[in-house]
Amino acid sequence: FESRGMQGMLREARPTRIEDLIALNAMFRPGPMENIPSFCARKHGREDIEYPHPLLAKVLAETYGIFVYQEQVMQAAQVMGGYSLGGADLLRRAMGKKKPEEMAKERVKFRDGAMAKGIDEKKADEVFDLMEKFAGYGFNKSHAAAYSLLAYHTAWIKVHCTAEFYAANMTIEGDNTDKLKVLIADARLFNVRFEPPDVNRGVYRFEPISDQVVRYGLGAVKGTGQGAIDAIVAAREGTDGQGGGPFRSLFDFCARIDKGKVNKRVVEALIKAGAFDALHPGRAEPDLARAELLASVGLAFDWAETQAANAAQSGLFDFGDDAHGSSSQEPALVAAEPWSIRERLQHEKVAIGFYLSGHLFDACADEVRRFCKRSIAELVDSREVQAVAGIVTDPRLVNGRSGRVFIFRLDDGSESIEAVVNEDALGEQRDLLKEDELVVVQGKLQPDRFSGGLRLNVQQVWDLATARARFGRCLLVNVNGSLPPVADLVKQWPARRVDTDQGAVTQGLAVRLRLQRTRVTADIDLGDEGRIWPSDEALARWRAAAVGGQATVMYE
């Protein structure tokens, strides 16, 4: 009942009893789906309830006069046609197989049974035709009842024990990245927060901490395994006989864990997932801490081995000096350049399977929203061409009815949407549709009958630099008396000549230099010859040359 289409059906039906859920579950499939509007209208009194024959009132009362289940077809055969229970089952099978010779025999049998009850041939044939139609795609009620009851119980737990529901499901799906990603996205809709992986707090399973908080399970970090996580928990809780206590640093961690179960690869995966962030809170930038931690794994293991060797020898060579004691001082972490947001999130994706501490789209969201006004979650089917931005996930090339097409998902952190574009329409832009790449697309939305949501038919694809050139008005550079090397910058990142159906055109972003004085502000436009290609590298160089780093792409 959680697909968008089924949720829409439930909102329309407003079920008040388990029998309604069973019927709606049975009808939500090709064929009987056409009866859902009538079912809803009859339930709420907007349409009269009519029965094919008064004898069928009891059979069809539960579904408001509509054939829904195979069992109803069998009961109708008994009530109107005088069939035995076994004979009614044989009729159901014959109707499902749709063999003309068998159906002709069964029709005569049904007529005879109906006439014995005072029903004329025309009405008997009318009811038989109706039964035959629904028997072809009628659902087994016992199956629908089992599914619906389980769904109802599950929904109750999800609403009243929300954190426990997600913790249990995510523990079960810990090895399935795709399902974990869906569960986390759904949990956030219920305002459930996730404590990040933490070697000082986490265990193998996901744990509910409060009604709205779930602690991330260390077992869901790729490359770990239950044996390694259990060894970490044992060292922390003292069940390994070594005293226990929270880990104080990466070096303390490596000195205390069982290195036969926890190797370098496990530690590296946990660092990438953010499970060591809390051990080095003094670093203002978590991206710097993770970079230095990852660079220090080898040093930490070597130091731990040295400490173990020194401890083993202390009984033989301890003469009272502090030579060995001084070596127990933990070394500093290896210096490293801090990761970019993109690097951090990509490392998280390697370790966890998706982004947990943020989204790749976050790095450019403020700029993109200046020309793509709506997030994916806010899109509506307006039948007009719309510009949409997001990160490409799950791109694949498939054979369609009219040629090969690219199918991918576009994700901006608010939601994701399936997008489709013909291979021929892409041209040179096909290389843009790569996993984890930001793209801006233009296309039309249409309903997706399969998912009940929306699908984007893409007409054009751009990278961010091309989108800047298309939607941007100019690059406004604050010079204020200190002139940057304009000629060199324009020469290094010149505008591009692109062939189109209307001929060759220049694509680039205009540049304006802003000079400010006490009472006067003047903008100098460099003209068409001064247009640049606004790549990230070019903008970074312009900002470095501008006064106060003020070089901003201006949009309408």
DOPAMAR-199628 format. One record per residue (C-alpha): y, z, x. Coordinates in pm, whole numbers, padded with zeros to 5 digits, always signed. Example, Ala and Ser with C-alpha at 12.3 -4.5 7.8 and 13.67 -1.06 7.14 Angstrom:
2
-00450+00780+01230;-00106+00714+01367;
END
This chain:
556
+00000+00000+00000;+00234-00012+00302;+00307-00383+00333;+00650-00492+00215;+00497-00697-00067;+00286-00408-00198;+00579-00168-00177;+00785-00407-00387;+00500-00427-00639;+00476-00047-00660;+00849-00010-00714;+00826-00256-01002;+00512-00099-01153;+00612+00269-01106;+00250+00392-01132;+00194+00722-01310;-00183+00763-01276;-00459+00683-01030;-00588+00410-01265;-00262+00222-01214;-00307+00233-00836;-00664+00106-00868;-00557-00187-01085;-00262-00281-00866;-00479-00267-00557;-00732-00500-00722;-00463-00745-00837;-00273-00776-00509;-00460-01084-00390;-00438-01459-00459;-00527-01534-00821;-00488-01206-01007;-00149-01155-00837;+00002-01381-01105;-00075-01110-01363;+00122-00834-01187;+00455-00907-01366;+00281-00898-01705;+00090-00580-01608;+00419-00406-01516;+00598-00530-01829;+00317-00414-02059;+00297-00073-01889;+00666-00008-01948;+00687-00152-02300;+00879-00469-02215;+00587-00682-02335;+00341-00628-02618;-00016-00543-02524;-00248-00807-02668;-00626-00821-02650;-00835-01143-02657;-01036-00982-02940;-01027-00639-03105;-01376-00564-02969;-01230-00579-02616;-00957-00320-02680;-01162-00038-02531;-01274-00253-02236;-00922-00367-02142;-00711-00069-02254;-00693+00076-01902;-00538-00248-01769;-00312-00318-02070;-00520-00607-02208;-00559-00792-01875;-00892-00873-01708;-00876-00720-01359;-01226-00607-01256;-01567-00769-01239;-01699-00473-01437;-01468-00565-01727;-01620-00914-01739;-01965-00757-01757;-01858-00512-02029;-01702-00792-02231;-02031-00983-02214;-02210-00677-02349;-01958-00595-02623;-01897-00949-02752;-02198-01150-02638;-02471-00893-02685;-02579-00911-02320;-02790-00642-02161;-02648-00471-01851;-02873-00678-01627;-02791-00996-01815;-02417-00926-01783;-02456-00892-01407;-02638-01227-01391;-02353-01380-01593;-02099-01241-01345;-02292-01395-01057;-02318-01730-01232;-01945-01733-01302;-01876-01656-00936;-02095-01946-00819;-01934-02185-01071;-02249-02397-01117;-02190-02621-01425;-02552-02626-01545;-02581-02248-01530;-02245-02197-01699;-02342-02432-01984;-02653-02223-02053;-02457-01896-02036;-02189-02032-02269;-02450-02110-02535;-02601-01764-02490;-02259-01599-02523;-02179-01802-02836;-02502-01699-02999;-02446-01333-02922;-02087-01348-03048;-02188-01527-03371;-02438-01248-03434;-02137-01014-03436;-01946-01233-03679;-01726-01407-03418;-01670-01782-03465;-01748-02037-03193;-01383-02118-03113;-01294-01755-03041;-01617-01707-02846;-01537-02007-02624;-01179-01885-02580;-01294-01544-02456;-01571-01701-02242;-01312-01927-02071;-01094-01625-02002;-01388-01432-01859;-01490-01728-01644;-01139-01759-01502;-01113-01395-01403;-01471-01359-01284;-01393-01608-01005;-01154-01370-00833;-01200-01038-01011;-01234-00742-00777;-01505-00480-00780;-01353-00170-00941;-01559+00075-00738;-01419-00073-00417;-01062-00072-00550;-01105+00289-00663;-01227+00399-00320;-00941+00223-00141;-00680+00353-00382;-00797+00714-00381;-00804+00716-00002;-00456+00559+00008;-00325+00819-00238;-00467+01110-00039;-00333+00960+00284;+00012+00910+00131;+00018+01273+00015;-00062+01394+00368;+00199+01158+00514;+00471+01301+00289;+00378+01671+00297;+00230+01701+00650;+00428+01429+00822;+00411+01535+01187;+00040+01622+01158;-00027+01284+00996;+00131+01087+01279;-00010+01308+01555;-00364+01261+01422;-00332+00886+01370;-00172+00829+01709;-00442+01030+01882;-00705+00812+01715;-00519+00494+01814;-00426+00617+02163;-00593+00318+02331;-00444+00062+02092;-00090-00016+02203;-00012-00245+01908;-00106+00019+01651;+00077+00293+01840;+00392+00084+01836;+00363+00034+01460;+00302+00405+01402;+00603+00509+01612;+00832+00263+01432;+00705+00389+01096;+00739+00754+01201;+01102+00702+01291;+01166+00580+00937;+01052+00928+00829;+01290+01088+01084;+01003+01199+01306;+01108+01249+01669;+00882+01226+01972;+00896+01454+02272;+00846+01227+02574;+00535+01266+02790;+00566+01581+03003;+00311+01710+03255;+00432+02066+03191;+00390+02056+02813;+00162+01772+02708;-00213+01757+02661;-00449+01465+02605;-00382+01448+02230;-00060+01399+02039;+00051+01738+01903;+00272+01828+01606;+00540+02069+01728;+00731+02111+01403;+00760+01935+01069;+00955+01649+01229;+00858+01657+01599;+00546+01523+01772;+00472+01578+02142;+00354+01258+02308;-00009+01268+02418;-00062+01220+02792;-00389+01045+02714;-00193+00752+02567;-00043+00673+02909;-00230+00373+03047;-00434+00429+03360;-00489+00802+03311;-00806+00891+03119;-00925+01215+02963;-01078+01350+03284;-00747+01322+03470;-00543+01474+03188;-00787+01761+03141;-00762+01833+03517;-00380+01842+03492;-00393+02079+03195;-00649+02300+03372;-00425+02330+03680;-00123+02412+03464;-00303+02668+03245;-00504+02826+03526;-00846+02746+03385;-00937+02590+03720;-00925+02935+03880;-00607+02866+04084;-00358+03081+03894;-00184+02819+03685;+00179+02809+03578;+00425+02526+03520;+00449+02263+03792;+00770+02309+03992;+00796+01965+04151;+00602+01650+04233;+00485+01813+04558;+00369+02130+04382;+00187+01911+04128;+00004+01713+04396;-00090+02032+04583;-00247+02195+04276;-00432+01922+04089;-00789+01809+04152;-00730+01491+04351;-01084+01380+04285;-00982+01331+03921;-00608+01267+03954;-00533+00990+04202;-00211+00814+04303;-00249+00551+04032;-00255+00823+03762;+00055+00994+03903;+00242+00663+03927;+00160+00583+03564;+00284+00926+03452;+00608+00885+03648;+00672+00544+03491;+00612+00699+03148;+00871+00971+03219;+00622+01259+03234;+00784+01400+03551;+01147+01380+03435;+01165+01751+03348;+01050+01852+03699;+01371+01719+03856;+01646+01804+03605;+01910+01833+03878;+01942+01456+03903;+02207+01332+03663;+02047+00991+03637;+01686+00984+03510;+01657+00629+03644;+01733+00758+03996;+01484+01044+03957;+01205+00812+03846;+01278+00566+04127;+01267+00841+04390;+00960+01004+04237;+00769+00676+04240;+00872+00612+04600;+00754+00963+04696;+00399+00957+04556;+00240+00870+04890;+00445+01136+05071;+00354+01397+04808;-00021+01330+04842;+00003+01341+05223;+00197+01668+05207;-00058+01817+04967;-00344+01724+05201;-00159+01883+05493;-00109+02204+05295;-00478+02213+05205;-00575+02162+05571;-00335+02434+05686;-00472+02675+05429;-00828+02608+05544;-00735+02681+05906;-00513+02983+05844;-00795+03232+05899;-00872+03093+06246;-00529+03013+06387;-00284+03251+06218;-00137+03448+06517;+00168+03575+06340;+00412+03293+06425;+00569+03089+06150;+00476+02744+06277;+00238+02686+05988;+00461+02862+05740;+00750+02628+05814;+00536+02327+05726;+00492+02461+05371;+00854+02372+05296;+00856+02084+05050;+01019+01767+05188;+01297+01588+05004;+01212+01300+04773;+01223+00957+04933;+01565+00798+04879;+01559+00497+04648;+01799+00280+04451;+01819+00390+04085;+01643+00166+03837;+01842-00041+03595;+01787+00023+03225;+01575-00292+03218;+01360-00172+03510;+01308+00170+03353;+01204+00023+03019;+00977-00235+03178;+00804+00040+03376;+00764+00235+03052;+00613-00069+02886;+00360-00101+03170;+00265+00268+03139;+00282+00314+02762;+00270-00036+02618;+00620-00036+02467;+00968+00110+02515;+00988+00481+02436;+01319+00608+02579;+01524+00313+02460;+01514-00060+02397;+01587-00359+02618;+01838-00475+02360;+02047-00159+02411;+02192-00287+02740;+02372-00575+02569;+02394-00452+02209;+02768-00377+02212;+02857-00724+02334;+02608-00913+02117;+02726-00737+01800;+03067-00896+01851;+02927-01237+01755;+02594-01152+01587;+02731-00908+01332;+02407-00815+01157;+02109-00639+01303;+01767-00773+01211;+01719-00482+00968;+02035-00592+00786;+01942-00960+00746;+01926-01101+00393;+01789-01430+00264;+02121-01610+00212;+01985-01965+00270;+02267-02014+00520;+02242-02071+00893;+02269-01735+01073;+02293-01625+01435;+02041-01355+01528;+01985-01184+01864;+01693-00986+01997;+01421-00946+02258;+01131-01193+02253;+00787-01039+02205;+00444-01195+02156;+00545-01561+02211;+00272-01819+02156;+00244-02193+02115;+00025-02309+01824;-00061-02635+01653;+00119-02665+01320;+00107-02921+01040;+00398-03117+01183;+00326-03068+01552;+00324-02784+01800;+00543-02483+01722;+00646-02167+01903;+00586-01849+01707;+00737-01527+01838;+00884-01200+01721;+01249-01114+01769;+01317-00741+01810;+01659-00572+01838;+01543-00212+01805;+01638-00189+01437;+01344-00402+01326;+01156-00715+01430;+01116-01048+01254;+00878-01339+01301;+01050-01657+01415;+00923-02016+01429;+01068-02316+01613;+00933-02668+01665;+00847-02744+02027;+01043-03072+02011;+01358-02889+01898;+01348-02655+02198;+01379-02913+02475;+01486-02745+02797;+01531-02412+02617;+01155-02355+02585;+01159-02153+02907;+01378-01895+02732;+01098-01785+02502;+00934-01543+02741;+00817-01188+02683;+01099-00930+02712;+01376-01191+02739;+01699-01163+02538;+01776-01470+02327;+02030-01563+02063;+01892-01796+01797;+02040-01984+01506;+01837-02064+01198;+01764-02001+00832;+01572-01717+00674;+01299-01776+00421;+01057-01544+00239;+00723-01495+00410;+00465-01494+00133;+00196-01349+00357;+00387-01038+00470;+00626-01011+00178;+00916-00999+00426;+01136-01263+00585;+01069-01531+00841;+01325-01709+01060;+01310-02087+01096;+01490-02140+01425;+01704-02446+01491;+01860-02352+01826;+01788-02103+02105;+02037-01978+02367;+02038-01727+02647;+02324-01476+02662;+02534-01685+02903;+02515-01989+02673;+02598-01770+02372;+02903-01636+02555;+03018-01992+02623;+02961-02087+02258;+03104-01782+02079;+03346-01642+02336;+03717-01721+02327;+03791-01648+02693;+03729-01419+02989;+04036-01197+03010;+04091-01079+03369;+04341-00807+03459;+04511-00914+03785;+04838-00716+03766;+04982-00862+04085;+04657-00869+04284;+04522-01223+04254;+04142-01257+04280;+03988-01555+04466;+04007-01771+04154;+03929-02104+04318;+03617-01967+04488;+03492-01798+04170;+03542-02111+03959;+03372-02323+04224;+03077-02087+04254;+03014-02063+03877;+03152-02386+03730;+03122-02494+03367;+02826-02719+03285;+02809-03074+03158;+02551-03107+02881;+02426-03425+02712;+02433-03409+02332;+02401-03655+02044;+02779-03688+02056;+02779-03757+02430;+02835-03538+02735;+03033-03221+02670;+03153-02936+02890;+03008-02594+02822;+03187-02299+02971;+03418-02007+02906;+03793-02027+02946;+03955-01783+03189;+04287-01607+03133;+04460-01395+03395;+04658-01103+03253;+04965-00979+03439;+05123-00657+03315;+05466-00515+03391;+05658-00226+03237;+05792-00423+02944;+05611-00754+02971;+05250-00876+02951;+05174-01237+03040;+04848-01429+03008;+04788-01734+03228;+04524-01976+03097;+04345-02163+03377;+04278-02461+03147;+03968-02677+03118;+03936-02715+03494;+03923-02337+03525;+03632-02283+03287;+03333-02095+03426;+02967-02044+03342;+02958-01680+03218;+02629-01560+03365;+02578-01187+03427;+02619-01249+03800;+02946-01438+03749;+03091-01168+03524;+02995-00897+03771;+03179-01085+04047;+03490-01134+03831;+03491-00762+03743;+03466-00672+04110;+03773-00887+04179;+03976-00769+03877;+04215-00474+03886;+04029-00169+03759;+03720-00382+03699;+03882-00512+03380;+03730-00855+03315;+03615-00878+02953;+03472-01158+02741;+03693-01184+02433;+03540-01294+02104;+03702-01395+01777;
END
